[in-house]
């Protein structure tokens, strides 16, 4: 599926605070916790719990959210299909980062082990 300019614009303008409750619902419905959700968000963005809450309180867009994030160096290891898009083929950086987050949350909800979700290298 080809990512359009309109799609990229819609992603950039989506508000993190409005999507966050859906993330919580998704993981809790599958027996995971908010703490695990935050662990995943922290791994990807470098945000601690306080910063995540600040982003929610400030009602930032995903554009601002990822502008303020420090992406984990292993984030490009996140591959696969999410929402009908192959992550590694998304050329818009912001859309790709947003899909990284979607993919990690999806893996968490599917019961994947945390070390696999967080792309911990095999020893």
Buried (B, 14 or more C-beta within 10 A) or exposed (E): EEBEEEBBBEBBEBBBBEBBEEBBEBBBEEEBEEEBBBBBBBBBBEBEEEBBBEBBEBEBBBBBBBEBBEBBEEBEEBEEBBEEBEBEEBEBEBBBBBBBBBBBBBBBBEEBEBEEBBBEEEE
